[in-house]
Amino acid sequence: MLDIKFIRENKELIAEGAKKKHLKFDVEALIKADDERKALTLLVEEKRAKQNEASKRLPSMKDALEKKNLLEDMKLLKDELQKEEEKMKEVMKVWQALMLQVPNIPDMSVPEGDSDADNVEVRAWGEKPNFTYRPKDHIELMEKLDLADFEIGAKVAGFRGYFLKNEGALMEFALWQFVMDFFREKKSEYKLLFVPSLVRRETLLGTGYLPQGEDDLYKTQDNDYLAGTAEVATMSYNADKVLDKKDLPIKKLAFSPCFRREAGSYSKDVKGLYRLHEFYKFEQVIWCEASHEKSVALHEELLSNVEELLQALNLPYHVVANCGGDLGLGQVKKYDVEVWRPSQNKYGETHSCSYFHDFQCRRLNTRYKDDDGKMKFAHSLNNTALATPRILIQIVENNQQEDGSIKIPEVLRKYMGGAEYIGKKS
């Protein structure tokens, strides 16, 4: 959410931002609703003031006729006020709905484009494996080594269901331990949080996943939701709080189960570990001062953390800057990190790194007091640290051997009993 004063003073900028993000938003409709809101607010306040003034005069009035006339006037005023308040409720519904649709303005460095096909490579790292045979995909590799069962997974949980088994399950746990040790030893300022995935509607509105993302969310019979990322609950942890400036930036490594309906992608990746309804994520989340320069610097830091993790796993990847059409409602700028998938001869997205300025904190009312005593909304950022089991795709495929075995990345071996391979014949 943006400040209405800023929106009114920068209508053209808002319109251009929506255009760059390929979002339909009528800024003039919002201005009209805001004009109605302001006019009605003034009218209601005037009538309430008259009502209060009459209420104060009434007890001291001696003349019966004058008192009777005033009571009649008050009744008329009350009826008028009720009508105006009803109008105000309807105008506020329209105004609030439009305010929730205002897109954040993308950074000038965001590339033009309308889909992920227009994202721009920033850099690449690592050597892609050079196989002397046709590389197998993760499904074939994992099923032959009894690391996963997708058939029973679909039978039990519907399509996109899965079971991880034996070393497949062990590797998932190994990855979790690896990420926690990495942050504890190298990035100790990121404090660990285990957060709920069952959340209220307000938390999703606050982070900007609603109202636009409703179709991709699971909803309970009690009208609560299952979140698709630990970011949602983590950001709400500081909702309605005034943070201490000396504590900023606040950095968290949040973990939770995640759920996504994958609406609109029913024909894509229906088997395997790429598009799942249920998975797990470590998410990096930061609150910082209301400074564009600090947001940009911390954005690069979040990205650097992920690159270190992937380099430790020795996985070839590239970083892309997302184009305007591939940005969400609240994102100012986003990087995607995509890791090489040998079976498809292309990169597959594993991480998204974004900053929002005060878009989320304004919705969630997360503030701090600046040095001059002025209250400000904090800025927010987030980036996946690691999402599992999706990353198993790239680990398995990039480390496959000609005999069908899989070489275990060196940094994971201590969590897997010291084994170097899965399925290698002795």
Protein Blocks (a to p, Z undefined) as FASTA:
>chain_A
ZZfklmmmmmmmmmmmmmmnopacdfklmmmmmmmmmmmmmmmmmmmmmmmmmmmmmmmp
mblklmmmmmmmmmmmmmmmmmmmmmmmmmmmmmmmmmmmpccdddfklccdjbfklpcc
fbdedjddddfbdcddfklmmmmnopacfklmmmmnoghiacdehjlmmmmmmmmmmmmm
mmmmmmmmlccddddfbdcfklmmmnopafklmmmpccdfkopacdfbfklmmmmmmgoi
acdfklpccddddddddddekgoilmgokbcjkbccbdcdddddddddddfklmmmmmmm
mmmmmmmmmmmnopacddddddfklccfklmbdcddddddfknopacdfbdcddekjmlm
mmnopacddfkopacddddddddfbdcfklmmmmmmmmpcfkopacddfklmmmnoopab
ehiaZZ
